[in-house]
Amino acid sequence: MVPDSAACHSCRSPQQRIPAIAMAFQPIVHLPSREIYAYEALVRGPQGQPAAWVFEQISPEGHYHFDQLCRVTAIRAAARLGLHKHGTARLSINFLPNAVYEAATCLRTTLRTAQDVQFPLNRLLFEITEHESVTDEQHVRTIIETYRSHGFQTALDDYGAGHATAGLLLALRPDVVKIDMKLVRGVHEDHWREELIRHLAQFADRVGILLIAEGVESADEARCLLALGVTHMQGYYFAHPGFECLPTIPDEAYAQATAQ
């Protein structure tokens, strides 16, 4: 472990005041088993203000400390809600890849927080967020490898939109890929979308990564995705994000999504 005296200046000296934050949680379901695979922690203001309200107050100089605050807040909130004591659901946390200066050093607070609240490390999933482009692919690959050494999984968020390109996928080779809602929306009515997602599901199966469809908003979309080979899904159809709570999935949502 790197001694504290060797930590970079950004780790020690905040560049700006970071606003207070809270978390909302949205479930990611494994449709065939009707079980929750993970809860994604989504940053909110202290009174539930949307993520955009929070990001408006963060300058690039504050990204490191904001990233650290989000991790700590998510882990502590999930532990307080008992996520780690029931079932096997993971906690999915977004992170800013360019805010991680030295992976092993920057993980200290994460590891200490998980230890303090007895949250199992192998139930933490870190999503590479779409809010910024990856400026150094090798650096992020090193982050992923470091996280794996601690038992974490990593995900490429919003694949197929913005910065999450096929080139980035090949460079990073994460454990999980989340298909952006722009590809998912109306998949049951669009042959092009169907074929693209079918091939993504086949690719994921052959290389051994988990595929998650984001932004599922109807039973028709869920049924189509399942038929295409996508078993893990997230979206308003199953549950909206719950502010400071862990939403459950209505039985009828599962039933309609799996109806023949």
N, C-alpha and C positions, 0 to 999 in steps of 0.2 A: 504494500500500500504506500502511496506517495505521502510523505509527511505534510502536515498542514502548512508548514512554512514554505513548501514548494508550490502550493496552490496558486493559480493565476490571479492577477489583480482583480479581474472581473468577479471572481468567486468571493472576494472579500469586501469589495466596495460597491454598493449599489449606485447606479448612475442616476436613478430617479426614484421617486416614491411609487411603490407598487400598490394599487388599490386593493381593498379587501375583496375576497372572492368567496363563492360557494360553488356547489356542484349539483348538477342534475344527472340522472342516470337513465340510460336507454338500453333495454335488453337486446341482445343478439341471440336468436333462437336457432336450435337445431330442429328443423321441422319434423323429420321422420320420428324422432324420439319424443317430441313435444317437451323438450327440456331447454333451459336457458344455458347457452354456451358461455356468455359473458355479459357484463354490463359495461357500456362505454361511459366514462365520466366526461361530462360536457361542462365547461366553465360557464358560470353565471355570476352576476353581481350579487351582493349580499342580500338584496331583496328580490332576487330572481330576475334581475335585468338580463337581457339576452347577451350572447357572447360578443356581438358586435359592439355593444356598449363598453364591455371590458377592453376589447382590443383597441378601441379608439383612445384609450388612456395609456397605452403602452408604446413607448418609442423603441426603436431598434436597440438602443443602449440598455434598455431594461429587459431584453428578452431572456437573458440567463436567469435572473432572479424571478421573473414571471414563470418561466419553465419550472424552476425548482419549487415555487409556491404551489403551482398546479399539481405537481406530483404529490407533495406532502398533503395538500388539502384533499385530493382524491383518495389517497390511501387511508387517511384518518377518517374521512366520511364513510367510506365503504366498510371499514372496521366497526365504526360506531353503529352502522345499520345491520351489522352481522353477516355481511356477504361471505366472509371467509369461514363462517361456522355452519353454513347450510349448503348442501350439495357440493358441486364441483365447479361452479361458475367462476370465471376469471374476471379480473378487473382490467379494463382496457383504458389506457391513459394516452392522450395525445402528447407528442413532444415536438419541439422545434429543433430539427437536426443541426442547424447552424448555431444554436445556442449552447451546444455541448462542446466545450473546448477540449477537454481531455476526458475520455469516457470513464476510465476507472476512477479518477478524482471526482468527477461530477456526479458519480453514483453514490457517493458517501451518504448524502442526506436521504436518498431514496432507501438505501439499505438500512440505515439507522431507524428511519420512520417505520418501515415494515417490521423490523425487529421489535420496536417499542410496542406496536399494537398486535404483534404476533400474526402478521399477515404472511402466508406462505409465498415465497419468491416465485415458485413455479406456477402461481396463479396470476402473475402479472403479465400483461400484454401491452407493449408500447407501439402506438401508431405514429408513423411518420406523417405529420400533418401536411395539408395542402397549402397552408398559409404562406409558405415561402419556398422558393426553388432551392434545390440541393446544389450548392456551389462547389462542393468537393466530394465526389462520389466515393473515393477511397476512404476519406475520413468517416463517412457515414457507414461504409462497410465495416470499418474497424469498430464503430459503435455497436453495430449489430452483433459482431463476433464477441465483443466484450459482454454484451447483454446475455447472449446465449451461455457464456461461461458461468453466469450467475443464475441460470435457470429461467430467464425471461424469454418470452417470444416477442417477435417484432412483426409489424404489419405495414404494408404500403397502402395508405388511405386514398380513396377517391381515384382508383385506377381508371384510366380512360378519359380523364379530364385534367385540365391545367398542367401542372408540372409532373403528374404521375403518368409517365409515358412507358412504352415498351422498353425503350432504352434504359430508363431508370430501373425498371423491374429486373432486367438482365444484369445490370451493374450491382444492384443491392442484394438480390436473391433472398427476400425475407421469408418468414415462416407462413405468413398470411397475406392475402391480397383482397382488398375490399373494392368491389366493382362500383363505380360511381353511379349515382341515381340517374344521371343523364342517359346511361346505357340501359338501365333497368326500366325506366318509366315507359309503360305501354308495350312491354316486350311481347305480350300475348297477341298484339295486333300488328307486329312489325317483323316480317321475315328476316330482314337484315340483322336486327337486334337478336333475334332468336339464334341465328347461325353464329354470330360473333360470340355470344355467351356460351353456346354449345362448345365451340372450339376452346374457349377459355377454360371451361370445366374439364375438358379432356386434357388440356395442357397441365392444369393444376393437378389432376389425378396422376399423370405420368411423371411429373417432377416432384411430387410429394409435398405440395403446399395446400393450405386450406383456402377456399374461395368463399367470400361472404358478399352477398348482394345487399347494397344499401338502398334506402329510399323506397322500400316496398310499400305500396299504398292501397293495394286491393288483393282480394282472394284470387282473382284471375291472374295477376302478376305472380303471386306466390305459387300457384299451381303450375304455371308455365315454367317458372324457374326450377321447380322441383323435377319436372319432366326433362329439363335440359341437363340435369345433373348437379344443380346447385342446391345443397341441403341446408346451408346456414344463411340466415336472412335477418335484416334489421330494417325497421321503418315504422311509420305511423300506423300501418295496418295492424301491427302487433301491439304497439304501445308508443305513446308519446313519451319524451323524456320526463321523468318525475323529479321535481325539485326536492332535493334532500330526502329522497325515498327511492326504493327499489320496486318499480312497477311489476306486476304480474301479468300474465297473458290469459285472456278469457278463453275458456274451453271452446267456445263457438268459433273463435278465430282460427284455432288449430283445425277444428272439424271442417270448416269451409275451405281452408287452404289445402286440405288433403282429400277432399271429396272427389270421387271419380266422375 
